[in-house]
Amino acid sequence: MKQFQFDYEGKKKFISNLKRIKQWCNASVVSGVLFQIYSEVLDKDMINQVCDIIKDEMPDALYMGCTTNGNILKGDKSNMPITVICTVYEYPSTKLMLVQYALDEERAREVALSLRNIIDDNPWVKSIMTYTTMRGMSMTDYCNYLGMLPSSVVFCGGGAFCQDINENAAFVFSSDGEISDHAAVFLITGGEDYYVKALHVTGWKPLGRNLLVTKADGPVLYELDGKPAYKTYYKYLNIKNDENFFANTLEFPFLYELNGIDILRAPIASTEDGAIVMTADIAENVNAKIAYGDPWTILDSVYNAAKSFQGFAPETFTVFSCAGRRTFWGDNEISKETKPFQSLAPTSGFYTSGEFMRNGNYVNQHNVTLVIEAQREGNVEDKDIASVEMDKSQFSGKVSMINRLATFIQAATEELECANRQLEISAITDGLTKLYNRSEIQRRINEKVREFEICAVNGMVKAGASLVMMDIDNFKSVNDTYGHNEGDCVLVGLSTMLKDTLEKLHPEASVGRWGGEEFMILLPDSDVEEAKNVAELLRKKFSEMTFPSAGKRTMSLGVTELIAGENSDICCVRVDDALYEAKHNGKNRVVIA
């Protein structure tokens, strides 16, 4: 695999570069030639000129391209508006295919299905790379549909963009289609001797406590913890709702878990009513944290990512870096993120409006993220292994002030959250038995009764639910004869048995201490017959237990089934009556109400 990288500096110089490439190809074995064209400017005439020259000089070559927020050439940010990358594939088994589709939210599923058909018809496929127009379009369904593609195929790419970060206009184009502002281009690559690897890097770290997304619609985040989302930035970071909002929040995007990985979402604007417009969709009822960007932490992540590619022996890197990262670093320092990859292999790419990458069974849209794809032809044993070159003195062995403060805040937040969780558990737990206390088990019964009422009103059939109430027989004599410590031992022993047995047989059950030596079990999906069997099993298990001083004990149990339309008090009275009957008919037995 051979790659040529250069800026477009006019027709004459471009033709000269193409002749040099043709000369190299004529002296080598070539299986395919691909041009990747990146343009910072929305100039269709200039883009068409570049494409026409390629078609005239190398008619068998494929080409794909898009408009960008900046171009990456030889691991550095290019200062020219158009950059051209030519990759020559040398192994006969390597195959390339380019397809371009019109794309909007209505066509998203159709595009994904077409790609799936291509993969099914071409088992050699190992990688799909995309350039996509995405500004002004929700990509959530699109990513979900792309997730249907085989997980064995590496999928990555970037969103087309332009110089103005606030502008929605962007183009993609290819040898399979015209310049379009609503389209996606896909490079499909594979073959027996073709290898590919991709990963993503954020480097932004969580800061502070979890914030619940209580109201959101697509990319508009309305509320966090039930309050206008903007107030979070003002309260914790003193960021004002003015023309500098975007620039000030770039260091502090939101981080939340999506499909098993951490995803960043960057605010781009705040509305008058306190809603925040994000760079991509964010779901409701997820926990998000403000993240912070620290240059040393980011560079450390980049270095580790580059190191992870060393053993792969890459021959080229394609980088999709969010335009937000470029704004964060500034043009004088942004190349610190990409030069380490250039030390391993020729590195090119562009600054995007969003990044795509498959992780496991999902294709995710990222923001403020660096997505890197490495490729090579041939076995790694036949390659020279290069080492990552990076001035680690910038960050190695040092910890910046913001990193120290963030670590302190995060540790303090985690301790506070742990303490709050313990308080929450204590509020619903009986101190001695560690089962639910009466108020919590009563709340759960009330909730199940309301669920039955809703189902009844809507004419829905709901599976049975039952209550089991139990009381230790002659428990007062245990306390009077052996003392309260032995009484507590009996209560704890019964509680442990109940918890262990129900976790194995009915993990959905709730068990609590009703009061004194009385206990209540809610079996949410069990009819009265099944509840009776559970009660009999528990009665038998308890009767077989032996306590240090009190020896063997017994208990009586009442069972009833919840009836749609009645309130929870009636259910509890009925199961209490059944328990009373068991106690007055010989004890150590189960009675069904």
N, C-alpha and C positions, 0 to 999 in steps of 0.2 A: 504494500500500500504506500502510495506516494502522495504528498499533499503540497499544493502551491497556494500561497496566500499573498494577496496584494490589494492595494487600493485602486479604485478606478480613477485614472488621471487623464481621461480623454480617450477618444477613439483610436488614435494612432498608437499610443502607448499600450492600450488594451490589446490591440491586434498583435503587437509585438510580443506581448506576454503569452497570447494564445498560440502563436507560432512556436514559441519555446516549448510549450506544453506538448504540442503536436510532435515536435521533434523528439522529445523524450518518449512519448508513447510509441512512436515508430520504431524505437530501438529497444522496446520492452514488450513483455507479454501483458496484455491489457484485457480485462473482462468487462470493465465498465468505467465510465467517466461521469462524475457528478459535479455540477457547479452550484454553489450556494451564494446567493446574492443578497446583501443586506444594505438597505438604503435608509438614511436618516431623513431624506426629503420625500415629500409626497408629489414627486414629479414623474407623471406617467410617461412623458416623452423621453426623459432620460432613462427610465427603467426599460422602456421598450427598445431604446437604442442598444443598451447592454445586451438584452436578450437576442436582438436581431443579429448582433455581431457574433454571438455564440452560435446561433443557428447557421450563419453563413460559413464560419470558420470550422466548426466542429458539429456538423449536423446530426451525428449519432449520439452526442452527449445529452444527458439529462440536465435540467436546471430547475431550481426552486428558489424562492426568495420571498422577502417580506420587507415592509417598512419597519423601522426600529427607533428606539430612543437613544441609540448609539451602537457602534460596532466594535467587536473585539477582534484584533488582528495580532497574531503571534503572542498571545497572552497579554496584550496591552490594549488600552482603549485607543481606537483609531481617531485621528483628527480629520479624516476625510469623510464626506457624506456617503460614499458608496464603497463597499468592500466586497471583494470577490474571493471565494475559496474554491479551489478545484481539487477534488480527491480522485485519484486514479486507483482503481482496484485491479490487482494483478493476478489473483488466483482464479483459475477457470471455473471453479465451483461457486464463486461468489455471484449472487444475483441481486439486481436492483429493479425496483418498480416504482413509478411515481403516479399518484392519482390526485386529482383535485376535485372537490365537491363544493357546490353552493351550500352555505350553512346559515341557518337561523334556528330558533328554538323549535320550530315545527319540523325541521328536517334532521334534527339531532339523532333520532332513533334510526332513521333511514341510512344516515352516514355510517353509524356504528355497525348496522347489519351488513352493509356493503363491504366494510372492512373484514367483518367476520367471514363472509363468503370467500373473500380473497385468500384469507389465511387457510380456510378449509380446503381450497383448491390448490394451495401451494404450501405443502408441508415443510418446505425449506425456510419459511419465514422465521426470523429470530428477533427482528427489531422493527418498530414503527416510530418514526420521528415526525412531528407535526409542526407546522407554522399555521396559526389560526387567528382569524379576526375575532375579537371577543368583546371589545369595548361596547357597553350599552346592552349586552346580552347576558342573561343568567346562564352560567355554565354548569349548574348543579345537575340537571337532567342529562346534559351532554356527557358529563363525567360518569354518571351512573350507567349510561348506555355503553360507554367505552369500557366500563368494567366487565362487560360480557365477553370481551376478547380473552383468549386463552392467557392464563397467568404466566405461562412459560415465555410469552413474547414480551420483551422489554418495550415499554411505551414511555416516551417523554417528548417534550417540546415546549414551545413558548408562544405567547400571544403577541401578534404584530402590534406595533406602536408607532409613534412619531416623535419629532423633537419636542413638541409642546406636551408636557405631562398632563395638562388639563384638557387636551383635545381628544375626541373619540375617533377621529378619522385614522384609518390604517388600511393597508393593502397586503394581500398575498398574491402570488403568481407562480407559474411553473410552465414547463414544457407540455403539461397536460391541460393547461387552462389559461384564460386571460387574466389581466390584472383585475382584482375584485375586492370590494370592501365588505363582502359577506361570504367568506369562503374559508376552506381549510385545505391545506396541501399535506399529503402524507408521503414520506419516503419509506418504502418497505424494503428491507435488506435481510439477507440471510445466505445460507449455503453451508456446506460441510466444513469449510475452512474459515468461516467467518465467526468472530467472537465479539460479544458486546457486553458492557457492564454500565450501569447507571446508578447514581445516588444523588441525594439532595443534602444541602447544608443550610442551616439557618444561622446558628451562632447567637441568636437572641435568646435570652433566658427569662424564665418567669419571675415576677416581682410581686410580692404581697399576696393577698388572700384571693380565694375564688369569688367570682362575681357571676351570678346566675343571669343568663340572657332570658328575660321575662317577656320581651316583645321584640320581634324582628320580622321583617318582610323582605325577602331577597337580600340585597346588599344594604338595606337600611336598618340600622340597629336603633330601635326606639328606646328600650328600657333595659337597665341593669339593676337587679334587685328591686324592681318595681319603681325605679326612679329614672328620670331622663338620662340617657346614656352619657351625654356631654358632661354632666355634673361629676362623673368619675374622674375625668381628666382635670377638671377645675379643682376638685377637692384634694386630690392626691398629688397633682403635679403643677397646679396653678397655671394651666394652659388656657388661655382666653379664647373665646369664640370670635376670632377676627381673621384677617386675611393671612395671618401667619400660622393658622391652625394646622394645616397640612405639614409644613416644614417642622413645626414643633413636636408633632406627634410621630414623626418618622422613626425617632429613636424608641418609641413606646407603642408598638402595635399590640394587638390582642393575640394571645396564644391560647388555643384550645385543642382538645383531642378530637380528631375526626378519623373514623375508620382505623383506629388503633395507633395513630401517629399524631405528633404535635403539628398543628397547622397555624400559620401566622395570617392575620387579617389586618391590613393597614387602613386606618381612617384617612379619607381624603377631604372631607368637609363636614361641617356641623351646621345644622339648620337652625332657624330662629327658635323653634320649639324644643331644641335640645336633643334632637335625633342626630345620629352620626351616620354618614354615608361611607360604606366600606368599599374596598377594591373588589370584593367578591361576596357571594352569599354567605350568611352566617345563620345557623339554625337556632330555633328557640329551645329553651329548656336544656341548654348545655352550660357547663361551667367554663368560664373564660378568666384568664388572668392578664393583667398588663405585663408585657415583656419589655426588657430594656436591651439596647444595643450598646455594647462596649467593644471598642476596636480590638483590644488585646484578646478578649474572649472569642470574637469572631475569627481573628487570624489563627488562633489556636485550633478552632474547628476546621478551618480551611486546610491547615497543615495536616491534621489527622486524616482528612478526607483524601488529600493528595497522596499521603503515605499508603492509604488503603489500596490505591491503584498500582503501586509499584510492582507487586507480584504479578499483576495482570499483563504487564509489558505492553501498554497501549501504544498505538501508532498514530492516533489522532484523538483530540478531545473536542467535543462541541459543548459550549457553555450557554445556558439560558440564565441570565442574571436579571433579577427584578430591577426596573428603573428606580424603585425606591432605594435600593442599595447604592446605586450611583449617586443619588441625591444625598444619601446619608454620608458617604465617604467624600464626595466631591471629586471632580475630574482629576485632580492631581494625585489622589491616593487610591482610587477605585481599583487600579490594576494590581494592588497588593493582593487582591483576592484571586486573581487569575494567573499571575506569573508563576506561582508554584507548579501549576499544571503544565505550563509551557516548558518547565525544566525536565518534564518526563516525555512530552510529545507535542507536536504542533497543536496549538490551542486557538480556537476561533469561536465566534458566536455573536450574540447581541443582547442588548438590554430590553427587557420585555414588559408587557402590561400584565403578565401573569405567567406562571410556570406550570407545566403538567408533568406528572410522573406516576407510574404504577408502583404501588406498594402492596404486595400480597394480592388480594382479590379485588383491589380497588384502584381506580385512577383518580387521583386527587388534583384539584387546582390549588396551587400555592400562591402566596404573595411574599414579598420581601425575602425571597429564597433563591438559592443558587442551585440549579439542577445541572449536573454534568454527565454527559455520556461519553464513554471511551469505547473505541473499536480497534480491532486489529484483524489481520489475516494470518493464518498459520499458527502452529503450536508455540506455546510460550517457551518451550525448551530451545527453540531456534532463535530466540530474540535476546538482545542485550538488555539487561535490567538497569535502567537509569535510577538515579537517586533524586529525591526532592531537594531542590535548592531554594532556601528561604532564609532570610535574615531573622533567625529566631530570637536574636537579642532584643527585638522590639517587644517581645512578650514573654519569652521563656524565663522562668524564675521570678517573674514580677507579677504582682496583682494590683490592678489599678484601684483608685479610690472608689469609683462607682461599683467595681466588682466586690470590694470589701463591704461596702455599705449594703449592696444588694444581698450578699450572702448573709449578713447580719439580719437584715429585714426578713429574708426568707426563713431563716432558722427561727426567729422570734414568732413569725406568722404561723409556722408549722406547730410550734409549741402551743400557741394560743388556740389553734384549730383543734389540736389534740385535747386540750383542756375542755374546750367547748363540747367536743364529742363525748367526753367522759361525763360532763354535766347533763347532756341530753340523755345519755344512757341511764344515769342515776335517776333522772326525773321519771323514768318509766319502769324502773327495775326495783324489785323488792330487795332490800339490803341483805337479808339473811339467806334467802334461797336463790337469788340471782335470776329468778323468773320474772316475768312481767308483774307489775303491781296491779291492784284492782282497777285503778282508773284506766290503765292502758288496755287491759284485757276487755274492760267494759267498752272502751272506745272502739276496739276492733269488732266486737259483737255489734255495736250500733252501726258501724260502717257496712258490715255484711247485711244487716237488716235493710239498710237504705238501698243497697245494691239489689236486693230482692224486690223492693218496692218499684225501683226504676224498670226492672225487667218485666214486672207484672203490668205496669202502665203501658209499656211498649209491646205487650203481647209476646215477649220473648220467654223461652223455656230456659230455666236456670237449674244447674245441677244442685242436688241437695246439700244442705249444710246442717251440722249438728253440734250440740253442746254436751259435754260430759262434765258433771260436777262430782267431786269426791270429798270425803271427810274421813280422817283417821279415826278408827273406832277406839273408844275409851282413852282418848289422848290425855285427858285431865289426870288419869291415874299414873301416866308416865311421869308427868311433871311432879305430881305429889309424892310419888314413891322414889323416883330416881333423880329428881332435880331438873331444873330447866336446861342445864347443859345437855343432858341426855335427850330431853324433849327437842332441843334444837338439832341434835344429831339425827333424830328420826325425821324431822322436817327436811333437813338438808339431804338425807339419804333418799327420801321419796322424790324430792325435786330433781336430783341428779338422775334417778332412774327414769322419771317422766321425760326429761330433756333428751337423754340418750336414746330411749326407745322411739320417741316421736321423730327425732331427726333421721332415723333410719327408715321408719315405716311411713311417716307422713310429714315430710319436711315443711309442708305448707301450713301445718297446724300451729296454733298459738296457745301457749300454756302459761297460766299466771296463778299467783297466790291470791285467793279471793278474800281471805281473812283468817287469822288464827291457823287452825289445822285444815281449813277448807281450800280446795284448788279447783280451777275451772279450765277446761280445754275447749277451744273452738276448732272444729274440723270443717274447714270451709268447702270441701268438695266430697263430703261423705254423707250418705243417707243414714237413717236410724239403725239399720241392720249392721252396716259397716262400723258405725260408732259403737254399737253394742259389742262387737267383736274386739274392738280396740280396748273398750272398758274392761272386758273380761281378761284380756291379756295383761293389762296393767294391774288389775286386782290380784291375779295369780302371781305376777312377778314380785309385787310388794309383799305378799304373804310368805314368799320364800326367802325374803331378806332377814338377816339376823343382826341385831344391834348389840353393842357391847354389854349394856346392862338391861335394856328393855327386852332383849331377845327378839322373838318373832311377833309382828303386829299385823293387823288387818285393816282394811278400809272398806267403806260402803260407797257405792256410786249410783248416780242417777243419769239417765240419758234421755235427750229429746231432740227432735228435728225441728229446725226453723220452718215456720209456715209463712208464706207470702201474705202480706197485708197486716200482720200483727206487729206490734212494737216490741222492742228489745226487752222491756220490763216484763211483759207477759211470758216471753221465752224463758227468762231467767227464773221467774216464779215457778214455771212448770217444771224445769229441771231441778229446782230446789225441792219441790213437792215429791219428785221421784226419789231424790236422795233421802228425804224424810221417811218415805215409805220403806226404803231399803234398811234404814237404821232401826225402824220399829218392827221389822219382820225378820229379825235374827242377825242383822249386820253381815259384814263380809260377803256382800252380794251386789248384783247389778239389777236395777229396776228401770224399765223403759216407761216414760210418761206417754 
